[in-house]
Amino acid sequence: MNLSNYKGKKVLIAYFRYAGCPVCNYRVHELIENYDKIQSKGYNIIAVFESDNKVLKDYLIETPILFLVIGDPKFALYKKYAVEKPFWKILRSA
Protein backbone atom coordinates (compact mmCIF):
# COMPACT_ATOMS: atom_id res chain seq x y z
CA MET A 1 0.00 0.00 0.00
CA ASN A 2 1.29 3.39 -0.90
CA LEU A 3 -0.40 6.38 0.65
CA SER A 4 0.83 8.60 -2.18
CA ASN A 5 -2.20 7.28 -4.09
CA TYR A 6 -4.30 9.18 -1.55
CA LYS A 7 -2.35 12.45 -1.67
CA GLY A 8 -4.64 15.36 -0.89
CA LYS A 9 -7.39 13.04 0.37
CA LYS A 10 -8.50 12.19 3.89
CA VAL A 11 -7.66 8.62 4.86
CA LEU A 12 -8.75 6.62 7.88
CA ILE A 13 -6.44 3.63 8.31
CA ALA A 14 -7.70 1.14 10.87
CA TYR A 15 -5.30 -1.57 12.05
CA PHE A 16 -6.72 -4.83 13.37
CA ARG A 17 -5.44 -8.10 14.73
CA TYR A 18 -6.35 -11.38 13.05
CA ALA A 19 -9.59 -11.86 11.08
CA GLY A 20 -11.33 -13.91 13.78
CA CYS A 21 -10.72 -11.43 16.59
CA PRO A 22 -14.15 -10.69 18.13
CA VAL A 23 -13.22 -7.14 19.16
CA CYS A 24 -11.80 -6.41 15.71
CA ASN A 25 -14.90 -7.92 14.09
CA TYR A 26 -17.07 -5.61 16.18
CA ARG A 27 -14.99 -2.58 15.16
CA VAL A 28 -15.17 -3.52 11.47
CA HIS A 29 -18.95 -3.74 11.72
CA GLU A 30 -18.95 -0.28 13.30
CA LEU A 31 -17.03 1.01 10.28
CA ILE A 32 -19.49 -0.72 7.95
CA GLU A 33 -22.48 0.76 9.78
CA ASN A 34 -20.94 4.25 9.70
CA TYR A 35 -19.43 4.00 6.22
CA ASP A 36 -21.81 6.48 4.56
CA LYS A 37 -21.33 9.03 7.32
CA ILE A 38 -17.54 8.67 7.25
CA GLN A 39 -17.40 8.80 3.46
CA SER A 40 -19.69 11.85 3.36
CA LYS A 41 -17.00 13.70 5.36
CA GLY A 42 -14.54 12.90 2.58
CA TYR A 43 -12.65 10.01 4.20
CA ASN A 44 -11.36 6.92 2.46
CA ILE A 45 -11.23 3.90 4.77
CA ILE A 46 -8.48 1.29 4.69
CA ALA A 47 -8.62 -1.68 7.09
CA VAL A 48 -5.36 -3.56 7.70
CA PHE A 49 -5.38 -7.01 9.32
CA GLU A 50 -2.59 -9.28 10.53
CA SER A 51 -4.24 -12.12 8.60
CA ASP A 52 -3.30 -12.94 5.02
CA ASN A 53 -5.62 -12.01 2.15
CA LYS A 54 -6.88 -15.59 1.61
CA VAL A 55 -7.98 -15.86 5.24
CA LEU A 56 -9.61 -12.43 5.02
CA LYS A 57 -11.43 -13.36 1.83
CA ASP A 58 -12.80 -16.52 3.42
CA TYR A 59 -13.65 -14.78 6.68
CA LEU A 60 -15.35 -11.77 5.11
CA ILE A 61 -17.22 -13.64 2.38
CA GLU A 62 -20.58 -13.10 4.09
CA THR A 63 -19.90 -9.48 5.02
CA PRO A 64 -20.14 -6.87 2.27
CA ILE A 65 -17.27 -4.44 2.77
CA LEU A 66 -17.32 -1.19 0.83
CA PHE A 67 -13.79 -0.14 1.75
CA LEU A 68 -10.31 -1.50 1.12
CA VAL A 69 -9.27 -4.43 3.35
CA ILE A 70 -5.63 -5.49 3.29
CA GLY A 71 -3.96 -8.54 4.82
CA ASP A 72 -0.53 -7.89 6.29
CA PRO A 73 0.71 -11.10 7.95
CA LYS A 74 4.35 -9.96 7.76
CA PHE A 75 3.50 -6.62 9.45
CA ALA A 76 5.06 -4.57 6.65
CA LEU A 77 2.45 -1.82 6.94
CA TYR A 78 2.54 -1.92 10.72
CA LYS A 79 6.28 -1.30 10.55
CA LYS A 80 6.14 1.21 7.69
CA TYR A 81 3.67 3.42 9.54
CA ALA A 82 5.11 2.71 13.02
CA VAL A 83 2.02 1.00 14.42
CA GLU A 84 2.94 -0.49 17.77
CA LYS A 85 1.63 -3.78 19.05
CA PRO A 86 1.71 -3.55 22.82
CA PHE A 87 2.72 -7.03 23.97
CA TRP A 88 1.08 -6.75 27.38
CA LYS A 89 -2.26 -5.61 25.97
CA ILE A 90 -2.29 -8.58 23.61
CA LEU A 91 -1.43 -10.95 26.46
CA ARG A 92 -4.14 -9.45 28.67
CA SER A 93 -6.80 -9.85 25.99
CA ALA A 94 -5.89 -13.52 25.57
VEXTI-703235 format. One line per 8 residues: number of its first residue (from 1); their letters; for each residue x, y, z of C-alpha. Coordinates in steps of 0.5 Angstrom, whole numbers. Each point is the difference from the previous one (the first is absolute). Example, Ala and Ser with C-alpha at 12.3 -4.5 7.8 and 13.67 -1.06 7.14 Angstrom:
! residues 2
1> AS> 25:-9:16 ~ 2:7:-2
END
This chain:
! residues 94
1> MNLSNYKG> 0:0:0 ~ 3:7:-2 ~ -4:6:3 ~ 3:4:-5 ~ -6:-2:-4 ~ -5:3:5 ~ 4:7:0 ~ -4:6:1
9> KKVLIAYF> -6:-5:3 ~ -2:-2:7 ~ 2:-7:2 ~ -2:-4:6 ~ 4:-6:1 ~ -2:-5:5 ~ 4:-5:2 ~ -2:-7:3
17> RYAGCPVC> 2:-6:2 ~ -2:-7:-3 ~ -6:-1:-4 ~ -4:-4:6 ~ 2:5:5 ~ -7:2:3 ~ 2:7:2 ~ 2:1:-7
25> NYRVHELI> -6:-3:-3 ~ -4:5:4 ~ 4:6:-2 ~ 0:-2:-7 ~ -8:0:0 ~ 0:6:4 ~ 4:3:-6 ~ -5:-3:-5
33> ENYDKIQS> -6:3:4 ~ 3:7:-1 ~ 3:-1:-7 ~ -5:5:-3 ~ 1:5:6 ~ 8:-1:-1 ~ 0:1:-7 ~ -4:6:0
41> KGYNIIAV> 5:3:4 ~ 5:-1:-6 ~ 4:-6:3 ~ 2:-6:-3 ~ 1:-6:5 ~ 5:-5:-1 ~ 0:-6:5 ~ 6:-4:1
49> FESDNKVL> 0:-7:4 ~ 6:-5:2 ~ -3:-5:-4 ~ 1:-2:-7 ~ -4:2:-6 ~ -3:-7:-1 ~ -2:-1:7 ~ -3:7:0
57> KDYLIETP> -4:-2:-6 ~ -3:-6:3 ~ -1:3:6 ~ -4:6:-3 ~ -3:-3:-5 ~ -7:1:3 ~ 1:7:2 ~ 0:5:-5
65> ILFLVIGD> 5:5:1 ~ 0:7:-4 ~ 7:2:2 ~ 7:-3:-2 ~ 2:-6:5 ~ 8:-2:0 ~ 3:-6:3 ~ 7:1:3
73> PKFALYKK> 2:-6:3 ~ 8:2:0 ~ -2:7:3 ~ 3:4:-6 ~ -5:5:1 ~ 0:0:7 ~ 8:1:0 ~ -1:5:-6
81> YAVEKPFW> -5:5:4 ~ 3:-2:7 ~ -6:-3:3 ~ 2:-3:7 ~ -3:-7:2 ~ 0:1:8 ~ 2:-7:2 ~ -3:0:7
89> KILRSA> -7:3:-3 ~ 0:-6:-5 ~ 2:-5:6 ~ -5:3:4 ~ -6:-1:-5 ~ 2:-7:-1
END
